[in-house]
Amino acid sequence: MEGRAVRSVAFSRMMTLAVMAVVALVGTGSWQTYKALAHDERTLHATNSSQEASAQASTPFGSVNWQAASADAFIKETGSANDPDGISNIGDNVVNALVGSYTALVDAGVYTPEEGEWVAQDIADSLRASVSYKTYTRSDIATDADTSYERMLTYRNDLRIALEPLLSNPGYELNLFANYIESKDTSYLEQLAGAVENYRAAIENAAAVVVPEDALSYHVGILNALSEFSAVLSRLPQHADDAFATAALLRTYQSSEAGLMTSFNALAEYYRNKQS
């Protein structure tokens, strides 16, 4: 009984470290987000796992598709339709990897807290969500051959108007999400859903803007960055109560947010070059 208790504590430590490592890597995540994620109530059964899962104890997890459905998973058609990217599979796949790794280490008689921490960190390093989103190409956008400074000013104003729905967003999205994680007040998820609709409206507006030919690549970059970011943002409320899916989405949120900033910085540079 004592040995079972020790094993339970050791495995729980691996679980907690895995979540903590992901949230720490995100950087922009808040402490209250971690506190809630670390107390995920997912039911765990550390029984004998398959040889394939056990082999992962000594294998880097970078090539693992965390969103793949497990072979024995029971998938409802409606669930598949509501989760086309398989994000809801992440939690079970991470748990299976942790169970397999822990079992392999224990069976080999080499488990130590340090080894468990290495596995948790390795999983965290590889964990991110792949989210599908609509992409735009140059052929999707109407252009104007006029590339004068005056035409740039008109385009800049048209884009400003197109993006006005974003001014109605209630605040920084990650703060809203962290507030939900801490309080479980669903009004924060409703605010996030409203922000997603604002992003979608802004994208639709921006896609209809007529763009100077020399600004086309920047405009397409902004549309795709906005589309990706809004898609990632829309998944957060859907998986808010799944610790590992949330952790993976936070990693993707961070990279998509950086991509969004990069696209607007590139457009700002285009504006500056026109003035010089």
Secondary structure as UniProt FT lines:
FT   HELIX           2..26
FT   HELIX           31..37
FT   TURN            38..39
FT   HELIX           51..55
FT   HELIX           56..58
FT   TURN            62..63
FT   TURN            66..67
FT   TURN            71..72
FT   HELIX           77..82
FT   TURN            84..85
FT   HELIX           87..89
FT   HELIX           90..107
FT   TURN            108..109
FT   HELIX           113..126
FT   HELIX           138..140
FT   STRAND          143..144
FT   HELIX           149..162
FT   HELIX           164..168
FT   HELIX           173..183
FT   HELIX           187..207
FT   STRAND          211..212
FT   HELIX           213..215
FT   HELIX           216..238
FT   TURN            239..241
FT   HELIX           243..275
//
